């Protein structure tokens, strides 16, 4: 069950890294908007809210050839100058002081982001922590891809079963008509 996997991922990673908040932001393939699908918040930290749209503003902050965003102190981050006032306010409303976002992808498909907040104090995300999170995000990408494949296969099987029943009903009607050519 992909929901169980994602829920356990945010809880266990959030606790293991002693982060204030850990969440997965999934990109809706139909709207290209990002929504929080699963979230962990430590004691005394207000959750952002599952199913809430959460624009990460990644495209404005990510640099070429870098596969994550690590911000030690939001209040001293020069890259935030690229953001408009509304985007800056959205970041400050999270009460995060430090931020880390790692892409969740499989092959070339981006599903979303595995994100961490450290509230109240700056945090320097170590290379080991980032590598660990990237490894976890990679595994989550595989799990999401497999869940999508299972869903597609189930839909195909359901459609095929329905069509086979329709064909059997049609065949039954045709055979029961027998020699009655008017039917």
Beta strands, then each sheet from edge to edge (+ up, - down):
strand 1: 21-27
strand 2: 34-41
strand 3: 68-71
strand 4: 96-106
strand 5: 109-119
sheet 1: 2+ 1- 5+ 4- 3+
end
